[in-house]
Amino acid sequence: MTSELIVFLVLSLVAIATALGMLFSNNAVYSALFLVLNFVTVAIFYLLLGAPFIAMAQITVYAGAIMVLFLFVIMLLGVENLAPSNVLPWQKPLAMLLSAILAVEAIYLLFNRAGTDLSVSAPDASLNSLESLRTMAFALFNQFLLPFEVTSILLLVAMMGAIVLSRQEKG
């Protein structure tokens, strides 16, 4: 066994465990934190595949911005304080039916694709992925510095607004 395979197997177990923890957690905040850890493991998978830009985008966009918004919504709604809602009688059978259809489709695709050639060609050796990443970063922080800074200021203002809105008045 190579070290990459061992890292892959360990990360896959962590990704599955965090996904299951997210699904079966009764606390919405813990569920969101499990999702953040799952996003981080997916980013490490991208690094193992030799895609550092996608890994950075995964951390920045998903684990950073979107999860901050999820946590703000959880805090603003106060879902931990809500009474449990009544479940409609047809929801559980429908969910089981749709899950069974999804499982049948997944098994069909797994066996249908087993005979096809799914090999991936190696990238062109003349392109250095680190050099293209450096070029992209240079363009982001030189040509597009103003939109980048405006976006960061908008996110900061949104975060401050969410904190002000979620703060409870004393007395």
VMD Tcl script that draws the C-alpha trace (Angstrom):
set ca {
  {0.00 0.00 0.00}
  {1.29 3.40 -0.91}
  {1.10 6.38 1.40}
  {-1.35 8.14 -0.94}
  {-3.73 5.20 -0.72}
  {-3.53 5.18 3.08}
  {-4.21 8.93 3.22}
  {-7.09 8.48 0.80}
  {-8.63 5.67 2.87}
  {-8.31 7.63 6.12}
  {-9.78 10.75 4.53}
  {-12.62 8.77 3.01}
  {-13.49 7.37 6.44}
  {-13.40 10.88 7.91}
  {-15.58 12.22 5.08}
  {-18.14 9.45 5.55}
  {-18.13 9.86 9.35}
  {-18.62 13.63 9.14}
  {-21.41 13.23 6.57}
  {-23.17 10.74 8.84}
  {-22.58 13.00 11.85}
  {-24.15 15.86 9.93}
  {-27.18 13.78 9.02}
  {-27.81 12.23 12.43}
  {-26.96 15.18 14.67}
  {-29.90 16.61 16.60}
  {-28.17 19.96 17.10}
  {-28.21 22.24 14.04}
  {-24.95 23.97 15.00}
  {-23.12 20.64 15.38}
  {-24.57 19.55 12.06}
  {-23.17 22.68 10.39}
  {-19.76 22.10 11.98}
  {-19.74 18.50 10.71}
  {-20.45 19.92 7.25}
  {-17.47 22.28 7.56}
  {-15.21 19.34 8.42}
  {-16.59 17.44 5.45}
  {-15.80 20.39 3.17}
  {-12.23 20.42 4.50}
  {-11.77 16.71 3.76}
  {-13.09 17.23 0.24}
  {-10.56 20.05 -0.20}
  {-7.79 17.67 0.87}
  {-9.06 15.19 -1.73}
  {-8.64 17.93 -4.33}
  {-5.08 18.52 -3.14}
  {-4.35 14.80 -3.51}
  {-5.66 14.97 -7.07}
  {-3.32 17.85 -7.90}
  {-5.89 20.63 -8.03}
  {-4.75 23.25 -5.51}
  {-6.93 26.06 -6.87}
  {-10.11 24.02 -6.54}
  {-9.06 23.02 -3.02}
  {-8.54 26.68 -2.10}
  {-11.88 27.61 -3.65}
  {-13.55 24.77 -1.74}
  {-12.24 26.10 1.56}
  {-12.86 29.76 0.75}
  {-16.29 29.52 -0.81}
  {-17.92 26.56 0.89}
  {-16.24 26.17 4.28}
  {-15.78 29.91 4.62}
  {-18.55 32.01 3.15}
  {-21.47 29.62 2.80}
  {-21.03 27.99 6.20}
  {-20.82 31.40 7.87}
  {-24.16 32.22 6.25}
  {-25.62 28.88 7.42}
  {-24.50 29.55 10.98}
  {-25.96 33.07 10.89}
  {-29.29 31.70 9.69}
  {-29.25 29.08 12.42}
  {-28.52 31.74 15.03}
  {-31.08 34.21 13.65}
  {-33.89 31.67 13.46}
  {-33.09 30.13 16.81}
  {-33.96 26.65 15.56}
  {-32.71 25.14 18.80}
  {-35.57 26.86 20.65}
  {-38.36 25.85 18.26}
  {-40.89 23.22 19.25}
  {-40.78 20.04 17.17}
  {-43.14 20.22 14.22}
  {-45.75 17.67 13.29}
  {-44.71 15.30 10.52}
  {-47.21 14.68 7.78}
  {-48.11 10.98 7.43}
  {-47.06 10.74 3.76}
  {-43.56 12.25 4.19}
  {-41.78 9.17 5.54}
  {-43.08 6.70 2.88}
  {-42.29 9.22 0.12}
  {-38.76 9.70 1.47}
  {-38.24 5.92 1.58}
  {-39.55 5.53 -1.98}
  {-37.30 8.28 -3.33}
  {-34.31 6.83 -1.45}
  {-34.98 3.41 -2.95}
  {-35.22 4.92 -6.47}
  {-31.92 6.75 -5.92}
  {-30.25 3.54 -4.69}
  {-31.52 1.59 -7.73}
  {-30.22 4.30 -10.07}
  {-26.83 4.32 -8.35}
  {-26.52 0.53 -8.59}
  {-27.61 0.58 -12.25}
  {-25.03 3.25 -13.11}
  {-22.34 1.42 -11.16}
  {-22.87 -1.82 -13.07}
  {-23.62 -0.11 -16.38}
  {-20.35 1.87 -16.26}
  {-18.27 -1.09 -15.09}
  {-17.51 -2.19 -18.65}
  {-16.63 1.24 -20.02}
  {-13.18 2.76 -20.07}
  {-13.06 5.56 -17.49}
  {-9.36 6.34 -17.76}
  {-8.30 9.94 -17.32}
  {-5.51 11.30 -19.43}
  {-2.63 13.04 -17.71}
  {-2.40 16.81 -18.09}
  {-0.01 18.29 -20.58}
  {3.52 18.23 -19.18}
  {4.26 21.67 -20.65}
  {1.69 23.29 -18.33}
  {2.93 23.81 -14.82}
  {-0.11 23.88 -12.51}
  {1.78 25.88 -9.89}
  {2.70 28.50 -12.49}
  {-0.90 28.79 -13.70}
  {-2.05 29.16 -10.10}
  {0.54 31.90 -9.57}
  {-0.68 33.69 -12.72}
  {-4.28 33.46 -11.57}
  {-3.40 34.81 -8.10}
  {-1.43 37.64 -9.66}
  {-4.42 38.60 -11.82}
  {-6.79 38.36 -8.84}
  {-4.75 40.62 -6.61}
  {-3.65 43.09 -9.31}
  {-6.27 43.46 -12.03}
  {-9.25 42.55 -9.83}
  {-8.13 44.00 -6.51}
  {-10.99 46.50 -6.24}
  {-13.81 43.94 -6.72}
  {-11.98 41.60 -4.33}
  {-11.80 44.30 -1.64}
  {-15.40 45.42 -2.22}
  {-16.54 41.83 -1.78}
  {-14.59 41.50 1.47}
  {-16.09 44.75 2.79}
  {-19.61 43.60 1.85}
  {-19.08 40.31 3.68}
  {-17.79 42.19 6.73}
  {-20.82 44.51 6.74}
  {-23.17 41.52 6.33}
  {-21.51 39.78 9.27}
  {-21.82 42.88 11.45}
  {-25.46 43.29 10.41}
  {-26.25 39.68 11.30}
  {-24.66 40.13 14.72}
  {-26.67 43.32 15.35}
  {-29.91 41.66 14.20}
  {-29.40 38.51 16.25}
  {-28.48 40.38 19.44}
  {-31.24 40.28 22.03}
  {-32.23 43.47 23.81}
  {-31.66 43.50 27.57}
  {-34.58 44.34 29.83}
}
mol new
graphics top color blue
foreach p $ca { graphics top sphere $p radius 0.5 }
foreach p [lrange $ca 0 end-1] q [lrange $ca 1 end] { graphics top cylinder $p $q radius 0.2 }
display resetview
